[in-house]
Amino acid sequence: MDARPAPEDEDDVVDGEPSTPGDKRLARAVVGGLLLLVTALVGLVFLLVLLITVAVFPEAVQLDGLTSLFWALLLLAPCSVIATAITVPARRFVRATLAPSPTAARASDAAFAWLSAFLIGVMLLEWTPGVHAHSVLPAAAVATVGLVLEPLAERLGRSKAKEDGGSAPPH
């Protein structure tokens, strides 16, 4: 007996994509599981940042309870979309008008990254039910810490890529 698939079966496989309904369901389940895992990790990091912010600025931010944390998690994506819709066109306009200097491009990218994080923080402080903010200082602090930690994360990403035998991402 020959273990090769029949010629008509070879036509069903296209570039390694799943061909049977069961394979397609399994692929969707794997992708869905990965998305859920990434979402959970981002949510846990966000909760950690929020709790640290509340601990560092107790007079500036007050929480009514745990439900406000979940509201903040739910509002994170819409706030990110709004901040991106504001900052990306402005960033592109500024980069198009600047001289093609790598230093100016990095500086403008850093400034718009800070602005985006600040806007997300302000929107979350204002729109999250159960969060009472008396200052925007926590949003500015979180945006600044994110800006300071970004080069460290980039270096760690480059060193990890070198360990794996890949190349560093281009600037």
Buried (B, 14 or more C-beta within 10 A) or exposed (E): EEEEEEEEEEEEEEEEEBBEEEEEEEEEEEEEEEEEEEEEEEBEEBBEBBEBBBEEBEEBBBBEEEEBBBBBBEBBEEBBEBBBEBBEEBBEEBBEEEEEEEEEBEEBBEBBBBBBBBBBBBBBBEBBEBBEBEEBBBBBBBBEBBBEEBEEEEEEEBEEEEEEEEEEEEE
